[in-house]
Amino acid sequence: MPAILFTNIKLLVNTRQQNELLRGKELANLPCIENAYLLIEDDEIVAYGTMEELLSTVNHQPSSSFDLSGQMVLPAWCDSQAHLVFAASRENEFIDKIKGLSYAEIAAKGGGILNSAKKLNETSEDELFTLAWKRLEEVSRLGTGAIEIKSGYGLTVEGELKMLRVIKKLKQRSKLLIKATFLAAHTYPLEYKENHQGYIDSIIHEMLPVIAAENLADYIDVFCETGFFSPEEMKTICNAGMSYGLKPKLHVNQLNSIGGIETGVSLNAISLDHLETLTESDIQMLGGLKASPSGEVWRGIGTLLPTAAFFLRMPFQPARQLIDSGAAIAIATDYNPGSSPSGNMNLVVAMSCIQMKMLPEEAINAATGNGAFALELQNEVGSITKGKKANLIITKPIPSLAYFPYAFGSNLIDKVMLKGEWV
Ligand code: NIG
């Protein structure tokens, strides 16, 4: 078995014997080992500890070894919210936004998601795969080792299935661990603008049975928002998805608070994502301090997407209040052509510290271990733990861990390893 030994690691970050979803204050606890070694065999982490422990206890003959003096090693990022299968960028709308139009106004004019859907339906499955593959390669060089990818730019039976088949192929061929989410309920296509039930019926009776038969998705998502899907519609769609084994991971409270959190909690969603616009009551429900009106106390994950708030010039997600309420938080890129045309988790970590006042330890936990939980991949990735995949970020020499989010404009990654292989 090829073995790789890393020695003299300045700081080995997020070392854990056991997986735990971190809530509230626990997010600030990031276990690290100074002056460490790390041993990889094939695609797995097999041992780690201090350099003294290596010299006294480990007797391995590695195939190769690397002296990482001055450098740090982190688990690769787990990006638990992304839409990276799309046909074209939307920089014209970016200009419209600079000139003063809002995200909702662009959507109401037929731009936004509908614009992406039109282009996606004109693009072949092979071309979509090639475009998405390039984006996956880019994000893996930026340190991402696991990612969620959603459908939602098809909005037709053929378009949604085409996207999900592309995601399935990415899953099969990529070194990244990928989870697929079905998001036909991203917006109403024009032909169903006045016939919401017609589109919901198409999702339930035409799309879901094929998705289940071809095993095309792990999760179901709905964009619950004024002008998009109501909480009641979200419930109907999720219940149908759940009857096929798809768990909800939901877009709620990006632009308005219309009851998406209450419904998401009552559906026992794995994660509730976006969360720019929260009432005090929403925050308490996300933290498990308050039950939903139907009595459920939530134990899921709130996924914050700071680059979407940044790009749309919206208030950043209230991370501190959520942490104070005891919520389990993940942070993710929301990589998509409309509200976050960036899959850079390093920027997400930095922005979480700079704009949402998360401590570097909290942001790193949210981008690794808690992100892995939000993908239900916590047994495979998200920390430096024996038996987990060798998904690693090796930094350039840096003075401290806090320097990583602090020097937000610099590329501080020296190398990335995914499943024991260099990216
Ligand atoms: O998560 N808000 C809904 N969905 C995406 C944006 C989609 C788009 O504008 O293309 C998001 O931000």
Residues whose N, C-alpha, C, O or C-beta is under 5 A from the ligand:
A	BS01	NIG	G112 I113 F223 A308 D334 N336 P337 G338 S339
